[in-house]
């Protein structure tokens, strides 16, 4: 079975990473899942405006 997911890497400050981790923990989800959710919502909003 072919893997369809791909990976993106980016840098953030230690403080920003701590904030993301804290929010992910509050929502009982992995950091990657939180970032994916936030980006998906952002893209949906932007694409509606186009």
mmCIF entry with sequence, helices, sheets and N, C-alpha, C, O atoms, coordinates in Angstrom:
data_MODEL
# 
_entry.id   MODEL 
# 
_entity.id                         1 
_entity.type                       polymer 
_entity.pdbx_number_of_molecules   1 
# 
_entity_poly.entity_id                      1 
_entity_poly.type                           'polypeptide(L)' 
_entity_poly.nstd_linkage                   no 
_entity_poly.nstd_monomer                   no 
_entity_poly.pdbx_seq_one_letter_code       
;(UNK)(UNK)(UNK)(UNK)(UNK)(UNK)(UNK)(UNK)(UNK)(UNK)(UNK)(UNK)(UNK)(UNK)(UNK)(UNK)
(UNK)(UNK)(UNK)(UNK)(UNK)(UNK)(UNK)(UNK)(UNK)(UNK)(UNK)(UNK)(UNK)(UNK)(UNK)(UNK)
(UNK)(UNK)(UNK)(UNK)(UNK)(UNK)(UNK)(UNK)(UNK)(UNK)(UNK)(UNK)(UNK)(UNK)(UNK)(UNK)
(UNK)(UNK)
;
_entity_poly.pdbx_seq_one_letter_code_can   XXXXXXXXXXXXXXXXXXXXXXXXXXXXXXXXXXXXXXXXXXXXXXXXXX 
_entity_poly.pdbx_strand_id                 A 
# 
loop_
_entity_poly_seq.entity_id 
_entity_poly_seq.num 
_entity_poly_seq.mon_id 
_entity_poly_seq.hetero 
1 1  UNK n 
1 2  UNK n 
1 3  UNK n 
1 4  UNK n 
1 5  UNK n 
1 6  UNK n 
1 7  UNK n 
1 8  UNK n 
1 9  UNK n 
1 10 UNK n 
1 11 UNK n 
1 12 UNK n 
1 13 UNK n 
1 14 UNK n 
1 15 UNK n 
1 16 UNK n 
1 17 UNK n 
1 18 UNK n 
1 19 UNK n 
1 20 UNK n 
1 21 UNK n 
1 22 UNK n 
1 23 UNK n 
1 24 UNK n 
1 25 UNK n 
1 26 UNK n 
1 27 UNK n 
1 28 UNK n 
1 29 UNK n 
1 30 UNK n 
1 31 UNK n 
1 32 UNK n 
1 33 UNK n 
1 34 UNK n 
1 35 UNK n 
1 36 UNK n 
1 37 UNK n 
1 38 UNK n 
1 39 UNK n 
1 40 UNK n 
1 41 UNK n 
1 42 UNK n 
1 43 UNK n 
1 44 UNK n 
1 45 UNK n 
1 46 UNK n 
1 47 UNK n 
1 48 UNK n 
1 49 UNK n 
1 50 UNK n 
# 
_struct_asym.id          A 
_struct_asym.entity_id   1 
# 
loop_
_struct_conf.conf_type_id 
_struct_conf.id 
_struct_conf.pdbx_PDB_helix_id 
_struct_conf.beg_label_comp_id 
_struct_conf.beg_label_asym_id 
_struct_conf.beg_label_seq_id 
_struct_conf.pdbx_beg_PDB_ins_code 
_struct_conf.end_label_comp_id 
_struct_conf.end_label_asym_id 
_struct_conf.end_label_seq_id 
_struct_conf.pdbx_end_PDB_ins_code 
_struct_conf.beg_auth_comp_id 
_struct_conf.beg_auth_asym_id 
_struct_conf.beg_auth_seq_id 
_struct_conf.end_auth_comp_id 
_struct_conf.end_auth_asym_id 
_struct_conf.end_auth_seq_id 
_struct_conf.pdbx_PDB_helix_class 
_struct_conf.details 
_struct_conf.pdbx_PDB_helix_length 
HELX_P HELX_P1 AA1 UNK A 14 ? UNK A 26 ? UNK A 14 UNK A 26 1 ? 13 
HELX_P HELX_P2 AA2 UNK A 31 ? UNK A 49 ? UNK A 31 UNK A 49 1 ? 19 
# 
_struct_conf_type.id          HELX_P 
_struct_conf_type.criteria    ? 
_struct_conf_type.reference   ? 
# 
loop_
_atom_site.group_PDB 
_atom_site.id 
_atom_site.type_symbol 
_atom_site.label_atom_id 
_atom_site.label_alt_id 
_atom_site.label_comp_id 
_atom_site.label_asym_id 
_atom_site.label_entity_id 
_atom_site.label_seq_id 
_atom_site.pdbx_PDB_ins_code 
_atom_site.Cartn_x 
_atom_site.Cartn_y 
_atom_site.Cartn_z 
_atom_site.occupancy 
_atom_site.B_iso_or_equiv 
_atom_site.pdbx_formal_charge 
_atom_site.auth_seq_id 
_atom_site.auth_comp_id 
_atom_site.auth_asym_id 
_atom_site.auth_atom_id 
_atom_site.pdbx_PDB_model_num 
ATOM 1   N N  . UNK A 1 1  ? 0.843   -1.182 0.000  1.00 0.00 ? 1  UNK A N  1 
ATOM 2   C CA . UNK A 1 1  ? 0.000   0.000  0.000  1.00 0.00 ? 1  UNK A CA 1 
ATOM 3   C C  . UNK A 1 1  ? 0.890   1.248  0.000  1.00 0.00 ? 1  UNK A C  1 
ATOM 4   O O  . UNK A 1 1  ? 1.806   1.350  0.815  1.00 0.00 ? 1  UNK A O  1 
ATOM 5   N N  . UNK A 1 2  ? 0.635   2.176  -0.884 1.00 0.00 ? 2  UNK A N  1 
ATOM 6   C CA . UNK A 1 2  ? 1.432   3.392  -0.987 1.00 0.00 ? 2  UNK A CA 1 
ATOM 7   C C  . UNK A 1 2  ? 1.052   4.371  0.118  1.00 0.00 ? 2  UNK A C  1 
ATOM 8   O O  . UNK A 1 2  ? -0.119  4.513  0.470  1.00 0.00 ? 2  UNK A O  1 
ATOM 9   N N  . UNK A 1 3  ? 2.050   5.032  0.646  1.00 0.00 ? 3  UNK A N  1 
ATOM 10  C CA . UNK A 1 3  ? 1.811   6.045  1.669  1.00 0.00 ? 3  UNK A CA 1 
ATOM 11  C C  . UNK A 1 3  ? 1.425   7.344  0.969  1.00 0.00 ? 3  UNK A C  1 
ATOM 12  O O  . UNK A 1 3  ? 2.126   7.791  0.061  1.00 0.00 ? 3  UNK A O  1 
ATOM 13  N N  . UNK A 1 4  ? 0.314   7.953  1.386  1.00 0.00 ? 4  UNK A N  1 
ATOM 14  C CA . UNK A 1 4  ? -0.178  9.151  0.716  1.00 0.00 ? 4  UNK A CA 1 
ATOM 15  C C  . UNK A 1 4  ? 0.118   10.427 1.492  1.00 0.00 ? 4  UNK A C  1 
ATOM 16  O O  . UNK A 1 4  ? -0.038  11.521 0.950  1.00 0.00 ? 4  UNK A O  1 
ATOM 17  N N  . UNK A 1 5  ? 0.539   10.313 2.742  1.00 0.00 ? 5  UNK A N  1 
ATOM 18  C CA . UNK A 1 5  ? 0.858   11.505 3.533  1.00 0.00 ? 5  UNK A CA 1 
ATOM 19  C C  . UNK A 1 5  ? 2.264   11.979 3.227  1.00 0.00 ? 5  UNK A C  1 
ATOM 20  O O  . UNK A 1 5  ? 3.131   11.192 2.845  1.00 0.00 ? 5  UNK A O  1 
ATOM 21  N N  . UNK A 1 6  ? 2.480   13.272 3.398  1.00 0.00 ? 6  UNK A N  1 
ATOM 22  C CA . UNK A 1 6  ? 3.805   13.846 3.242  1.00 0.00 ? 6  UNK A CA 1 
ATOM 23  C C  . UNK A 1 6  ? 4.113   14.688 4.468  1.00 0.00 ? 6  UNK A C  1 
ATOM 24  O O  . UNK A 1 6  ? 3.223   14.955 5.276  1.00 0.00 ? 6  UNK A O  1 
ATOM 25  N N  . UNK A 1 7  ? 5.341   15.103 4.612  1.00 0.00 ? 7  UNK A N  1 
ATOM 26  C CA . UNK A 1 7  ? 5.778   15.793 5.817  1.00 0.00 ? 7  UNK A CA 1 
ATOM 27  C C  . UNK A 1 7  ? 6.226   17.208 5.493  1.00 0.00 ? 7  UNK A C  1 
ATOM 28  O O  . UNK A 1 7  ? 6.824   17.461 4.448  1.00 0.00 ? 7  UNK A O  1 
ATOM 29  N N  . UNK A 1 8  ? 5.924   18.134 6.411  1.00 0.00 ? 8  UNK A N  1 
ATOM 30  C CA . UNK A 1 8  ? 6.374   19.519 6.315  1.00 0.00 ? 8  UNK A CA 1 
ATOM 31  C C  . UNK A 1 8  ? 7.134   19.830 7.604  1.00 0.00 ? 8  UNK A C  1 
ATOM 32  O O  . UNK A 1 8  ? 6.695   19.465 8.695  1.00 0.00 ? 8  UNK A O  1 
ATOM 33  N N  . UNK A 1 9  ? 8.265   20.500 7.470  1.00 0.00 ? 9  UNK A N  1 
ATOM 34  C CA . UNK A 1 9  ? 9.055   20.881 8.633  1.00 0.00 ? 9  UNK A CA 1 
ATOM 35  C C  . UNK A 1 9  ? 9.205   22.396 8.655  1.00 0.00 ? 9  UNK A C  1 
ATOM 36  O O  . UNK A 1 9  ? 9.475   23.014 7.625  1.00 0.00 ? 9  UNK A O  1 
ATOM 37  N N  . UNK A 1 10 ? 9.031   22.993 9.831  1.00 0.00 ? 10 UNK A N  1 
ATOM 38  C CA . UNK A 1 10 ? 9.253   24.424 9.967  1.00 0.00 ? 10 UNK A CA 1 
ATOM 39  C C  . UNK A 1 10 ? 9.740   24.734 11.374 1.00 0.00 ? 10 UNK A C  1 
ATOM 40  O O  . UNK A 1 10 ? 9.545   23.946 12.299 1.00 0.00 ? 10 UNK A O  1 
ATOM 41  N N  . UNK A 1 11 ? 10.372  25.881 11.524 1.00 0.00 ? 11 UNK A N  1 
ATOM 42  C CA . UNK A 1 11 ? 10.955  26.270 12.802 1.00 0.00 ? 11 UNK A CA 1 
ATOM 43  C C  . UNK A 1 11 ? 10.043  27.253 13.529 1.00 0.00 ? 11 UNK A C  1 
ATOM 44  O O  . UNK A 1 11 ? 9.416   28.119 12.918 1.00 0.00 ? 11 UNK A O  1 
ATOM 45  N N  . UNK A 1 12 ? 9.987   27.095 14.841 1.00 0.00 ? 12 UNK A N  1 
ATOM 46  C CA . UNK A 1 12 ? 9.258   28.026 15.709 1.00 0.00 ? 12 UNK A CA 1 
ATOM 47  C C  . UNK A 1 12 ? 10.122  28.295 16.928 1.00 0.00 ? 12 UNK A C  1 
ATOM 48  O O  . UNK A 1 12 ? 11.078  27.565 17.189 1.00 0.00 ? 12 UNK A O  1 
ATOM 49  N N  . UNK A 1 13 ? 9.794   29.332 17.669 1.00 0.00 ? 13 UNK A N  1 
ATOM 50  C CA . UNK A 1 13 ? 10.525  29.610 18.907 1.00 0.00 ? 13 UNK A CA 1 
ATOM 51  C C  . UNK A 1 13 ? 10.143  28.575 19.964 1.00 0.00 ? 13 UNK A C  1 
ATOM 52  O O  . UNK A 1 13 ? 9.123   27.894 19.849 1.00 0.00 ? 13 UNK A O  1 
ATOM 53  N N  . UNK A 1 14 ? 10.973  28.472 20.984 1.00 0.00 ? 14 UNK A N  1 
ATOM 54  C CA . UNK A 1 14 ? 10.681  27.554 22.085 1.00 0.00 ? 14 UNK A CA 1 
ATOM 55  C C  . UNK A 1 14 ? 9.354   27.928 22.757 1.00 0.00 ? 14 UNK A C  1 
ATOM 56  O O  . UNK A 1 14 ? 8.575   27.060 23.151 1.00 0.00 ? 14 UNK A O  1 
ATOM 57  N N  . UNK A 1 15 ? 9.119   29.233 22.878 1.00 0.00 ? 15 UNK A N  1 
ATOM 58  C CA . UNK A 1 15 ? 7.896   29.706 23.521 1.00 0.00 ? 15 UNK A CA 1 
ATOM 59  C C  . UNK A 1 15 ? 6.660   29.321 22.702 1.00 0.00 ? 15 UNK A C  1 
ATOM 60  O O  . UNK A 1 15 ? 5.649   28.887 23.253 1.00 0.00 ? 15 UNK A O  1 
ATOM 61  N N  . UNK A 1 16 ? 6.758   29.485 21.388 1.00 0.00 ? 16 UNK A N  1 
ATOM 62  C CA . UNK A 1 16 ? 5.628   29.139 20.523 1.00 0.00 ? 16 UNK A CA 1 
ATOM 63  C C  . UNK A 1 16 ? 5.357   27.637 20.581 1.00 0.00 ? 16 UNK A C  1 
ATOM 64  O O  . UNK A 1 16 ? 4.203   27.214 20.638 1.00 0.00 ? 16 UNK A O  1 
ATOM 65  N N  . UNK A 1 17 ? 6.409   26.843 20.566 1.00 0.00 ? 17 UNK A N  1 
ATOM 66  C CA . UNK A 1 17 ? 6.265   25.388 20.658 1.00 0.00 ? 17 UNK A CA 1 
ATOM 67  C C  . UNK A 1 17 ? 5.589   25.000 21.969 1.00 0.00 ? 17 UNK A C  1 
ATOM 68  O O  . UNK A 1 17 ? 4.728   24.120 21.989 1.00 0.00 ? 17 UNK A O  1 
ATOM 69  N N  . UNK A 1 18 ? 5.973   25.647 23.054 1.00 0.00 ? 18 UNK A N  1 
ATOM 70  C CA . UNK A 1 18 ? 5.362   25.364 24.354 1.00 0.00 ? 18 UNK A CA 1 
ATOM 71  C C  . UNK A 1 18 ? 3.872   25.700 24.339 1.00 0.00 ? 18 UNK A C  1 
ATOM 72  O O  . UNK A 1 18 ? 3.062   24.974 24.914 1.00 0.00 ? 18 UNK A O  1 
ATOM 73  N N  . UNK A 1 19 ? 3.519   26.787 23.689 1.00 0.00 ? 19 UNK A N  1 
ATOM 74  C CA . UNK A 1 19 ? 2.100   27.172 23.587 1.00 0.00 ? 19 UNK A CA 1 
ATOM 75  C C  . UNK A 1 19 ? 1.310   26.144 22.778 1.00 0.00 ? 19 UNK A C  1 
ATOM 76  O O  . UNK A 1 19 ? 0.203   25.765 23.159 1.00 0.00 ? 19 UNK A O  1 
ATOM 77  N N  . UNK A 1 20 ? 1.878   25.701 21.670 1.00 0.00 ? 20 UNK A N  1 
ATOM 78  C CA . UNK A 1 20 ? 1.213   24.686 20.840 1.00 0.00 ? 20 UNK A CA 1 
ATOM 79  C C  . UNK A 1 20 ? 1.041   23.392 21.638 1.00 0.00 ? 20 UNK A C  1 
ATOM 80  O O  . UNK A 1 20 ? -0.031  22.787 21.625 1.00 0.00 ? 20 UNK A O  1 
ATOM 81  N N  . UNK A 1 21 ? 2.091   22.977 22.324 1.00 0.00 ? 21 UNK A N  1 
ATOM 82  C CA . UNK A 1 21 ? 2.021   21.740 23.110 1.00 0.00 ? 21 UNK A CA 1 
ATOM 83  C C  . UNK A 1 21 ? 0.987   21.845 24.222 1.00 0.00 ? 21 UNK A C  1 
ATOM 84  O O  . UNK A 1 21 ? 0.256   20.890 24.485 1.00 0.00 ? 21 UNK A O  1 
ATOM 85  N N  . UNK A 1 22 ? 0.921   22.998 24.875 1.00 0.00 ? 22 UNK A N  1 
ATOM 86  C CA . UNK A 1 22 ? -0.057  23.193 25.950 1.00 0.00 ? 22 UNK A CA 1 
ATOM 87  C C  . UNK A 1 22 ? -1.481  23.109 25.412 1.00 0.00 ? 22 UNK A C  1 
ATOM 88  O O  . UNK A 1 22 ? -2.348  22.492 26.030 1.00 0.00 ? 22 UNK A O  1 
ATOM 89  N N  . UNK A 1 23 ? -1.720  23.732 24.258 1.00 0.00 ? 23 UNK A N  1 
ATOM 90  C CA . UNK A 1 23 ? -3.073  23.689 23.676 1.00 0.00 ? 23 UNK A CA 1 
ATOM 91  C C  . UNK A 1 23 ? -3.425  22.283 23.227 1.00 0.00 ? 23 UNK A C  1 
ATOM 92  O O  . UNK A 1 23 ? -4.550  21.829 23.438 1.00 0.00 ? 23 UNK A O  1 
ATOM 93  N N  . UNK A 1 24 ? -2.495  21.599 22.620 1.00 0.00 ? 24 UNK A N  1 
ATOM 94  C CA . UNK A 1 24 ? -2.743  20.223 22.182 1.00 0.00 ? 24 UNK A CA 1 
ATOM 95  C C  . UNK A 1 24 ? -3.090  19.347 23.383 1.00 0.00 ? 24 UNK A C  1 
ATOM 96  O O  . UNK A 1 24 ? -3.988  18.509 23.312 1.00 0.00 ? 24 UNK A O  1 
ATOM 97  N N  . UNK A 1 25 ? -2.380  19.547 24.471 1.00 0.00 ? 25 UNK A N  1 
ATOM 98  C CA . UNK A 1 25 ? -2.657  18.763 25.681 1.00 0.00 ? 25 UNK A CA 1 
ATOM 99  C C  . UNK A 1 25 ? -4.053  19.062 26.217 1.00 0.00 ? 25 UNK A C  1 
ATOM 100 O O  . UNK A 1 25 ? -4.764  18.146 26.631 1.00 0.00 ? 25 UNK A O  1 
ATOM 101 N N  . UNK A 1 26 ? -4.455  20.331 26.213 1.00 0.00 ? 26 UNK A N  1 
ATOM 102 C CA . UNK A 1 26 ? -5.806  20.721 26.660 1.00 0.00 ? 26 UNK A CA 1 
ATOM 103 C C  . UNK A 1 26 ? -6.879  20.033 25.823 1.00 0.00 ? 26 UNK A C  1 
ATOM 104 O O  . UNK A 1 26 ? -7.935  19.657 26.330 1.00 0.00 ? 26 UNK A O  1 
ATOM 105 N N  . UNK A 1 27 ? -6.589  19.876 24.528 1.00 0.00 ? 27 UNK A N  1 
ATOM 106 C CA . UNK A 1 27 ? -7.560  19.270 23.608 1.00 0.00 ? 27 UNK A CA 1 
ATOM 107 C C  . UNK A 1 27 ? -7.385  17.759 23.487 1.00 0.00 ? 27 UNK A C  1 
ATOM 108 O O  . UNK A 1 27 ? -8.096  17.109 22.721 1.00 0.00 ? 27 UNK A O  1 
ATOM 109 N N  . UNK A 1 28 ? -6.443  17.203 24.239 1.00 0.00 ? 28 UNK A N  1 
ATOM 110 C CA . UNK A 1 28 ? -6.184  15.748 24.227 1.00 0.00 ? 28 UNK A CA 1 
ATOM 111 C C  . UNK A 1 28 ? -5.934  15.240 22.804 1.00 0.00 ? 28 UNK A C  1 
ATOM 112 O O  . UNK A 1 28 ? -6.528  14.257 22.363 1.00 0.00 ? 28 UNK A O  1 
ATOM 113 N N  . UNK A 1 29 ? -5.044  15.935 22.107 1.00 0.00 ? 29 UNK A N  1 
ATOM 114 C CA . UNK A 1 29 ? -4.699  15.538 20.740 1.00 0.00 ? 29 UNK A CA 1 
ATOM 115 C C  . UNK A 1 29 ? -3.206  15.732 20.529 1.00 0.00 ? 29 UNK A C  1 
ATOM 116 O O  . UNK A 1 29 ? -2.578  16.520 21.236 1.00 0.00 ? 29 UNK A O  1 
ATOM 117 N N  . UNK A 1 30 ? -2.635  15.028 19.571 1.00 0.00 ? 30 UNK A N  1 
ATOM 118 C CA . UNK A 1 30 ? -1.217  15.232 19.249 1.00 0.00 ? 30 UNK A CA 1 
ATOM 119 C C  . UNK A 1 30 ? -0.987  16.618 18.637 1.00 0.00 ? 30 UNK A C  1 
ATOM 120 O O  . UNK A 1 30 ? -1.883  17.191 18.016 1.00 0.00 ? 30 UNK A O  1 
ATOM 121 N N  . UNK A 1 31 ? 0.210   17.137 18.820 1.00 0.00 ? 31 UNK A N  1 
ATOM 122 C CA . UNK A 1 31 ? 0.564   18.447 18.268 1.00 0.00 ? 31 UNK A CA 1 
ATOM 123 C C  . UNK A 1 31 ? 0.336   18.478 16.758 1.00 0.00 ? 31 UNK A C  1 
ATOM 124 O O  . UNK A 1 31 ? -0.235  19.438 16.241 1.00 0.00 ? 31 UNK A O  1 
ATOM 125 N N  . UNK A 1 32 ? 0.769   17.457 16.058 1.00 0.00 ? 32 UNK A N  1 
ATOM 126 C CA . UNK A 1 32 ? 0.609   17.425 14.593 1.00 0.00 ? 32 UNK A CA 1 
ATOM 127 C C  . UNK A 1 32 ? -0.858  17.506 14.204 1.00 0.00 ? 32 UNK A C  1 
ATOM 128 O O  . UNK A 1 32 ? -1.207  18.162 13.223 1.00 0.00 ? 32 UNK A O  1 
ATOM 129 N N  . UNK A 1 33 ? -1.714  16.847 14.966 1.00 0.00 ? 33 UNK A N  1 
ATOM 130 C CA . UNK A 1 33 ? -3.141  16.878 14.672 1.00 0.00 ? 33 UNK A CA 1 
ATOM 131 C C  . UNK A 1 33 ? -3.715  18.271 14.903 1.00 0.00 ? 33 UNK A C  1 
ATOM 132 O O  . UNK A 1 33 ? -4.547  18.734 14.123 1.00 0.00 ? 33 UNK A O  1 
ATOM 133 N N  . UNK A 1 34 ? -3.281  18.940 15.961 1.00 0.00 ? 34 UNK A N  1 
ATOM 134 C CA . UNK A 1 34 ? -3.740  20.308 16.231 1.00 0.00 ? 34 UNK A CA 1 
ATOM 135 C C  . UNK A 1 34 ? -3.318  21.243 15.110 1.00 0.00 ? 34 UNK A C  1 
ATOM 136 O O  . UNK A 1 34 ? -4.125  22.033 14.619 1.00 0.00 ? 34 UNK A O  1 
ATOM 137 N N  . UNK A 1 35 ? -2.056  21.158 14.702 1.00 0.00 ? 35 UNK A N  1 
ATOM 138 C CA . UNK A 1 35 ? -1.561  22.023 13.628 1.00 0.00 ? 35 UNK A CA 1 
ATOM 139 C C  . UNK A 1 35 ? -2.324  21.752 12.336 1.00 0.00 ? 35 UNK A C  1 
ATOM 140 O O  . UNK A 1 35 ? -2.680  22.690 11.623 1.00 0.00 ? 35 UNK A O  1 
ATOM 141 N N  . UNK A 1 36 ? -2.577  20.491 12.028 1.00 0.00 ? 36 UNK A N  1 
ATOM 142 C CA . UNK A 1 36 ? -3.337  20.135 10.824 1.00 0.00 ? 36 UNK A CA 1 
ATOM 143 C C  . UNK A 1 36 ? -4.734  20.737 10.885 1.00 0.00 ? 36 UNK A C  1 
ATOM 144 O O  . UNK A 1 36 ? -5.206  21.304 9.899  1.00 0.00 ? 36 UNK A O  1 
ATOM 145 N N  . UNK A 1 37 ? -5.399  20.621 12.031 1.00 0.00 ? 37 UNK A N  1 
ATOM 146 C CA . UNK A 1 37 ? -6.756  21.162 12.205 1.00 0.00 ? 37 UNK A CA 1 
ATOM 147 C C  . UNK A 1 37 ? -6.769  22.676 11.995 1.00 0.00 ? 37 UNK A C  1 
ATOM 148 O O  . UNK A 1 37 ? -7.619  23.200 11.275 1.00 0.00 ? 37 UNK A O  1 
ATOM 149 N N  . UNK A 1 38 ? -5.831  23.371 12.621 1.00 0.00 ? 38 UNK A N  1 
ATOM 150 C CA . UNK A 1 38 ? -5.771  24.827 12.513 1.00 0.00 ? 38 UNK A CA 1 
ATOM 151 C C  . UNK A 1 38 ? -5.508  25.259 11.075 1.00 0.00 ? 38 UNK A C  1 
ATOM 152 O O  . UNK A 1 38 ? -6.149  26.185 10.579 1.00 0.00 ? 38 UNK A O  1 
ATOM 153 N N  . UNK A 1 39 ? -4.587  24.606 10.413 1.00 0.00 ? 39 UNK A N  1 
ATOM 154 C CA . UNK A 1 39 ? -4.273  24.958 9.025  1.00 0.00 ? 39 UNK A CA 1 
ATOM 155 C C  . UNK A 1 39 ? -5.433  24.652 8.089  1.00 0.00 ? 39 UNK A C  1 
ATOM 156 O O  . UNK A 1 39 ? -5.702  25.413 7.159  1.00 0.00 ? 39 UNK A O  1 
ATOM 157 N N  . UNK A 1 40 ? -6.114  23.551 8.329  1.00 0.00 ? 40 UNK A N  1 
ATOM 158 C CA . UNK A 1 40 ? -7.280  23.205 7.507  1.00 0.00 ? 40 UNK A CA 1 
ATOM 159 C C  . UNK A 1 40 ? -8.368  24.273 7.637  1.00 0.00 ? 40 UNK A C  1 
ATOM 160 O O  . UNK A 1 40 ? -8.953  24.692 6.638  1.00 0.00 ? 40 UNK A O  1 
ATOM 161 N N  . UNK A 1 41 ? -8.634  24.710 8.868  1.00 0.00 ? 41 UNK A N  1 
ATOM 162 C CA . UNK A 1 41 ? -9.640  25.755 9.092  1.00 0.00 ? 41 UNK A CA 1 
ATOM 163 C C  . UNK A 1 41 ? -9.228  27.066 8.437  1.00 0.00 ? 41 UNK A C  1 
ATOM 164 O O  . UNK A 1 41 ? -10.062 27.757 7.852  1.00 0.00 ? 41 UNK A O  1 
ATOM 165 N N  . UNK A 1 42 ? -7.945  27.412 8.531  1.00 0.00 ? 42 UNK A N  1 
ATOM 166 C CA . UNK A 1 42 ? -7.437  28.631 7.911  1.00 0.00 ? 42 UNK A CA 1 
ATOM 167 C C  . UNK A 1 42 ? -7.623  28.585 6.393  1.00 0.00 ? 42 UNK A C  1 
ATOM 168 O O  . UNK A 1 42 ? -8.133  29.531 5.793  1.00 0.00 ? 42 UNK A O  1 
ATOM 169 N N  . UNK A 1 43 ? -7.209  27.487 5.790  1.00 0.00 ? 43 UNK A N  1 
ATOM 170 C CA . UNK A 1 43 ? -7.322  27.371 4.327  1.00 0.00 ? 43 UNK A CA 1 
ATOM 171 C C  . UNK A 1 43 ? -8.772  27.417 3.867  1.00 0.00 ? 43 UNK A C  1 
ATOM 172 O O  . UNK A 1 43 ? -9.073  28.012 2.832  1.00 0.00 ? 43 UNK A O  1 
ATOM 173 N N  . UNK A 1 44 ? -9.668  26.800 4.618  1.00 0.00 ? 44 UNK A N  1 
ATOM 174 C CA . UNK A 1 44 ? -11.095 26.863 4.250  1.00 0.00 ? 44 UNK A CA 1 
ATOM 175 C C  . UNK A 1 44 ? -11.600 28.310 4.265  1.00 0.00 ? 44 UNK A C  1 
ATOM 176 O O  . UNK A 1 44 ? -12.337 28.722 3.368  1.00 0.00 ? 44 UNK A O  1 
ATOM 177 N N  . UNK A 1 45 ? -11.200 29.081 5.288  1.00 0.00 ? 45 UNK A N  1 
ATOM 178 C CA . UNK A 1 45 ? -11.608 30.478 5.361  1.00 0.00 ? 45 UNK A CA 1 
ATOM 179 C C  . UNK A 1 45 ? -11.062 31.291 4.188  1.00 0.00 ? 45 UNK A C  1 
ATOM 180 O O  . UNK A 1 45 ? -11.800 32.053 3.563  1.00 0.00 ? 45 UNK A O  1 
ATOM 181 N N  . UNK A 1 46 ? -9.787  31.132 3.891  1.00 0.00 ? 46 UNK A N  1 
ATOM 182 C CA . UNK A 1 46 ? -9.146  31.877 2.811  1.00 0.00 ? 46 UNK A CA 1 
ATOM 183 C C  . UNK A 1 46 ? -9.749  31.499 1.466  1.00 0.00 ? 46 UNK A C  1 
ATOM 184 O O  . UNK A 1 46 ? -9.997  32.373 0.634  1.00 0.00 ? 46 UNK A O  1 
ATOM 185 N N  . UNK A 1 47 ? -9.985  30.223 1.243  1.00 0.00 ? 47 UNK A N  1 
ATOM 186 C CA . UNK A 1 47 ? -10.518 29.764 -0.043 1.00 0.00 ? 47 UNK A CA 1 
ATOM 187 C C  . UNK A 1 47 ? -11.955 30.245 -0.255 1.00 0.00 ? 47 UNK A C  1 
ATOM 188 O O  . UNK A 1 47 ? -12.369 30.435 -1.399 1.00 0.00 ? 47 UNK A O  1 
ATOM 189 N N  . UNK A 1 48 ? -12.713 30.441 0.802  1.00 0.00 ? 48 UNK A N  1 
ATOM 190 C CA . UNK A 1 48 ? -14.072 30.971 0.670  1.00 0.00 ? 48 UNK A CA 1 
ATOM 191 C C  . UNK A 1 48 ? -14.064 32.416 0.167  1.00 0.00 ? 48 UNK A C  1 
ATOM 192 O O  . UNK A 1 48 ? -14.987 32.847 -0.524 1.00 0.00 ? 48 UNK A O  1 
ATOM 193 N N  . UNK A 1 49 ? -13.014 33.155 0.522  1.00 0.00 ? 49 UNK A N  1 
ATOM 194 C CA . UNK A 1 49 ? -12.911 34.562 0.140  1.00 0.00 ? 49 UNK A CA 1 
ATOM 195 C C  . UNK A 1 49 ? -12.493 34.742 -1.317 1.00 0.00 ? 49 UNK A C  1 
ATOM 196 O O  . UNK A 1 49 ? -12.684 35.817 -1.886 1.00 0.00 ? 49 UNK A O  1 
ATOM 197 N N  . UNK A 1 50 ? -11.932 33.711 -1.920 1.00 0.00 ? 50 UNK A N  1 
ATOM 198 C CA . UNK A 1 50 ? -11.414 33.831 -3.302 1.00 0.00 ? 50 UNK A CA 1 
ATOM 199 C C  . UNK A 1 50 ? -12.532 33.824 -4.314 1.00 0.00 ? 50 UNK A C  1 
ATOM 200 O O  . UNK A 1 50 ? -12.278 33.916 -5.515 1.00 0.00 ? 50 UNK A O  1 
# 
